[in-house]
Structures are given as C-alpha cells and as structure tokens.
C-alpha cells in the first residue's frame, strides 16, 4: 500500500518548531538509532560510521549512518528515515535497510518524494524549499 506522503508530511510538519517537534525525546530517538545501526552492521557484515547526539545540530534530523555511496538519515519528525539525494547505495544493502526499517517501526521514505516542494505552513520557514530540507537536512 502506497503512503499518502503529502498528508503524512503535513501531519508531521510542526508550524512552531523547526528542528524537532514539541515533546521530542532525543535520548530515546538516539537509543533506537544506535540499535538500528548495530543491527544493520550485524546483518550486512560491515561497520559504518554514524553521527548522532552532539554531532547533529541545527538540523531537522537527529542521526545518520554513512553507507557506501550515500547516507541514511533519521528525521526528528515521526519515525521517518531516508537516503540522501543521489545516493548509490548497493541494492542488497537497500533491501536489508528496508526490512530492518519495517521491523523497527520506521518508514523509509523515497528521496524523490521528499524532493518535492515544501508547502510552507509558517512564513518563518520561508527558506525551506523541499520536504527533504524540512525533515532531513541542516537548517
């Protein structure tokens, strides 16, 4: 079943909080991220550099995994994850990530969907051009 991405994005878009929504539990999000990254390494038999916590500031995502030819980012809004634009992550690794995301309660959002124009909910966010920036980039 295809997601209704515009409705999902509008649901998660917080017109007051730019970097993370009200009530965001960073410690819990980082712990879930670390578990995801560890399981990804186990399943793919590879180690990946990660960034989380104090390494990610002034952004609408809280963590990322550096993969071969791309990164996987974890949004601070909802349980959304996405590959960076123009990624060339090997298909077998994409399959592992897709399965792991489903098992761990994350939604792997297609990057091309995120690159559509941001519907500006609050005038103060006028510099945001795409849903990618709104949910997965440095602000």
C-alpha positions as CSV (number, residue, x, y, z in Angstrom):
1,X,0.0,0.0,0.0
2,X,1.4,3.4,-1.0
3,X,1.6,6.0,1.6
4,X,-0.2,9.3,1.3
5,X,3.0,11.3,1.6
6,X,1.5,14.8,1.3
7,X,-0.9,14.0,4.2
8,X,1.9,12.3,6.2
9,X,4.2,15.3,5.7
10,X,1.5,17.8,6.8
11,X,0.8,15.6,9.8
12,X,4.4,15.8,11.0
13,X,5.1,19.4,10.0
14,X,5.2,21.4,13.1
15,X,4.5,25.1,12.4
16,X,6.2,26.2,15.6
17,X,9.3,24.0,16.0
18,X,11.7,23.9,13.1
19,X,14.4,21.3,14.3
20,X,12.2,18.9,16.2
21,X,8.6,18.7,17.3
22,X,7.3,19.5,20.8
23,X,7.9,16.6,23.1
24,X,10.7,15.1,21.0
25,X,12.6,12.6,23.1
26,X,16.2,12.9,21.8
27,X,17.6,10.2,24.2
28,X,15.0,7.7,23.0
29,X,15.5,8.5,19.4
30,X,19.3,8.2,19.7
31,X,19.0,4.9,21.5
32,X,16.7,3.5,18.8
33,X,19.1,4.8,16.2
34,X,22.0,3.1,17.8
35,X,20.2,-0.2,18.0
36,X,19.2,0.1,14.3
37,X,22.8,0.9,13.3
38,X,24.2,-2.0,15.3
39,X,21.7,-4.4,13.8
40,X,22.4,-3.1,10.3
41,X,26.1,-3.8,10.8
42,X,25.4,-7.3,12.1
43,X,23.1,-8.1,9.1
44,X,25.3,-6.6,6.5
45,X,28.6,-7.9,8.0
46,X,30.1,-4.4,7.8
47,X,30.8,-1.5,10.1
48,X,29.5,2.0,9.3
49,X,30.4,5.4,10.7
50,X,27.5,7.0,12.5
51,X,26.7,10.5,13.7
52,X,24.2,11.3,16.4
53,X,23.8,13.4,19.5
54,X,26.0,16.5,19.7
55,X,27.3,15.8,16.2
56,X,23.9,16.7,14.7
57,X,22.8,20.3,15.5
58,X,20.7,22.9,13.7
59,X,19.0,20.1,11.7
60,X,15.6,18.5,11.2
61,X,17.2,15.0,11.5
62,X,18.9,13.6,14.6
63,X,21.2,10.9,13.3
64,X,22.8,9.4,10.2
65,X,24.6,6.4,9.0
66,X,27.4,6.7,6.4
67,X,26.9,4.0,3.8
68,X,28.8,3.2,0.7
69,X,27.9,6.0,-1.7
70,X,25.3,7.6,0.5
71,X,23.9,8.2,3.9
72,X,20.8,7.1,5.7
73,X,19.2,9.9,7.8
74,X,16.7,9.6,10.7
75,X,14.2,12.5,10.9
76,X,13.3,14.1,14.2
77,X,9.7,14.2,12.9
78,X,7.8,11.0,13.0
79,X,9.7,7.7,12.5
80,X,10.8,8.6,9.0
81,X,14.2,7.6,7.5
82,X,15.6,8.4,4.1
83,X,18.6,8.0,1.9
84,X,20.4,11.2,0.9
85,X,19.7,12.5,-2.6
86,X,21.7,11.0,-5.5
87,X,22.7,8.0,-3.3
88,X,24.0,4.9,-4.9
89,X,23.7,2.5,-2.0
90,X,24.1,-1.1,-3.3
91,X,20.6,-2.7,-3.8
92,X,21.3,-5.6,-1.4
93,X,22.1,-3.1,1.3
94,X,18.9,-1.1,0.5
95,X,16.9,-4.4,0.9
96,X,18.4,-5.0,4.3
97,X,17.7,-1.4,5.4
98,X,14.1,-1.7,4.1
99,X,13.5,-4.9,6.0
100,X,15.1,-3.5,9.2
101,X,13.1,-0.3,8.9
102,X,9.8,-2.2,8.7
103,X,10.8,-4.4,11.7
104,X,11.8,-1.4,13.8
105,X,8.8,0.8,13.1
106,X,10.5,3.2,10.7
107,X,9.1,4.4,7.4
108,X,11.7,4.5,4.6
109,X,10.5,7.5,2.6
110,X,11.6,7.7,-1.1
111,X,14.1,10.6,-1.6
112,X,12.3,11.6,-4.8
113,X,9.1,12.2,-2.8
114,X,11.0,14.3,-0.3
115,X,12.5,16.5,-3.0
116,X,9.0,17.8,-3.9
117,X,8.2,21.4,-3.0
118,X,7.6,22.2,0.7
119,X,4.2,23.5,1.4
120,X,5.1,26.5,3.6
121,X,3.0,26.2,6.8
122,X,4.6,29.1,8.6
123,X,6.1,32.2,6.9
124,X,9.2,32.0,9.2
125,X,10.1,28.8,7.4
126,X,10.3,30.5,4.0
127,X,13.8,29.4,3.3
128,X,12.8,25.7,3.2
129,X,12.3,24.7,-0.4
130,X,11.6,20.9,-0.2
131,X,10.2,18.3,2.2
132,X,13.8,16.9,2.2
133,X,15.1,20.0,3.8
134,X,12.1,20.2,6.2
135,X,12.6,16.7,7.6
136,X,16.2,15.5,6.7
137,X,18.7,18.4,6.3
138,X,20.6,21.0,8.1
139,X,18.6,24.2,8.6
